[in-house]
Amino acid sequence: MKDQKKIDNKDDLIVNKAAFVAHKDVKEFSKMYKIDDNILGEGAFGMVKKCYLRNSKEARAVKIMDKSVMSETEKVRLQYEIEILKNLSHPNIVHLYETFED
């Protein structure tokens, strides 16, 4: 506690956006989301599909990637991408809500 700064007002509080991005088991995904059949985009390792939150019907995009076909370097780059997106907040950049992994 000796190194902690006292918070006197809201300007003293610094919150890291990354702390609010949840990492969950892939089994939780189907409980939370319904995936649309249409593919929005495709890449070397997977695809992007539209999905909907089951409780609110809010539309989101899900990036589905097959890590079994990735090299170790590509897996590291994927982790970098996730870490970068976890910390970004801009109206013209996709918002990362959570990640799921099996």
Backbone torsions as a table, in degrees:
resi	resn	phi	psi	omega
1	MET	NA	-19.6	-175.1
2	LYS	-67.9	-25.7	-179.6
3	ASP	-91.5	-2.0	-178.5
4	GLN	-83.0	137.9	179.9
5	LYS	-86.5	139.4	177.3
6	LYS	-71.8	136.2	179.1
7	ILE	-99.9	111.1	-179.1
8	ASP	-96.1	-29.0	179.4
9	ASN	-151.2	174.6	-175.4
10	LYS	-61.8	-26.2	179.6
11	ASP	-70.1	-18.9	178.1
12	ASP	-83.6	-12.0	-175.8
13	LEU	-92.7	123.2	177.7
14	ILE	-115.6	120.8	-179.5
15	VAL	-115.7	128.3	177.9
16	ASN	-86.7	121.1	-179.3
17	LYS	-55.8	-33.2	-177.9
18	ALA	-59.9	-26.7	-179.7
19	ALA	-66.0	-16.5	-177.3
20	PHE	-101.7	2.5	177.9
21	VAL	-94.3	114.9	-176.0
22	ALA	-85.0	145.7	173.5
23	HIS	-114.0	120.5	-173.1
24	LYS	-129.0	163.3	174.8
25	ASP	-71.3	143.2	-176.8
26	VAL	-59.5	-24.4	178.8
27	LYS	-62.4	-25.3	179.3
28	GLU	-75.4	-22.4	-174.4
29	PHE	-58.1	-50.7	-176.3
30	SER	-68.3	-20.3	174.7
31	LYS	-74.4	-30.8	-175.7
32	MET	-95.4	-30.5	-171.0
33	TYR	-128.8	152.7	169.4
34	LYS	-115.7	125.4	-177.4
35	ILE	-92.4	133.9	173.4
36	ASP	-75.5	149.4	-179.0
37	ASP	-73.2	-25.8	-175.9
38	ASN	-72.1	135.8	177.0
39	ILE	-90.6	125.0	179.3
40	LEU	-84.1	-29.1	-179.5
41	GLY	-167.6	160.5	179.5
42	GLU	-136.5	150.6	177.0
43	GLY	-140.0	-170.0	-176.3
44	ALA	-65.1	-30.0	-173.4
45	PHE	-115.1	0.5	-178.7
46	GLY	172.0	-153.7	-175.1
47	MET	-146.5	166.2	175.4
48	VAL	-118.6	129.7	178.0
49	LYS	-126.9	157.9	174.6
50	LYS	-82.2	141.0	175.9
51	CYS	-140.0	167.6	-177.3
52	TYR	-132.3	135.4	172.4
53	LEU	-64.5	129.7	-177.0
54	ARG	-65.2	-36.1	-175.5
55	ASN	-81.0	-25.3	-176.8
56	SER	-123.5	-9.5	-176.9
57	LYS	66.7	13.4	177.3
58	GLU	-64.9	131.8	-179.7
59	ALA	-82.6	138.5	175.7
60	ARG	-142.9	171.3	174.6
61	ALA	-110.7	141.9	177.2
62	VAL	-120.6	130.9	177.2
63	LYS	-98.5	114.2	-177.0
64	ILE	-104.4	119.5	-174.7
65	MET	-124.2	142.9	177.1
66	ASP	-100.2	100.4	-177.4
67	LYS	-72.6	-16.4	-178.7
68	SER	-68.1	-19.3	179.0
69	VAL	-100.2	4.8	-178.9
70	MET	-94.1	145.7	171.6
71	SER	-76.6	168.7	177.6
72	GLU	-61.6	-38.2	177.9
73	THR	-62.5	-42.2	179.6
74	GLU	-66.9	-35.3	177.0
75	LYS	-66.0	-38.3	177.1
76	VAL	-65.1	-43.3	177.9
77	ARG	-61.8	-37.7	176.6
78	LEU	-61.7	-43.4	177.4
79	GLN	-62.5	-39.1	176.1
80	TYR	-61.6	-44.7	179.1
81	GLU	-58.9	-44.4	179.6
82	ILE	-62.4	-46.6	-179.1
83	GLU	-62.0	-39.9	178.2
84	ILE	-64.7	-48.5	-179.0
85	LEU	-63.8	-33.2	178.6
86	LYS	-61.4	-28.9	-175.0
87	ASN	-101.6	-3.6	-178.7
88	LEU	-92.0	144.8	173.8
89	SER	-146.1	100.9	-177.9
90	HIS	-151.7	140.6	-177.2
91	PRO	-63.7	-20.6	-179.1
92	ASN	-101.8	8.7	178.7
93	ILE	-122.3	136.8	-179.0
94	VAL	-54.8	142.4	179.9
95	HIS	-95.0	129.8	177.8
96	LEU	-93.0	117.2	-179.1
97	TYR	-91.2	-47.5	178.4
98	GLU	-159.8	164.2	175.8
99	THR	-121.0	148.7	178.3
100	PHE	-128.0	140.8	-177.8
101	GLU	-146.7	143.2	173.3
102	ASP	-110.9	NA	NA
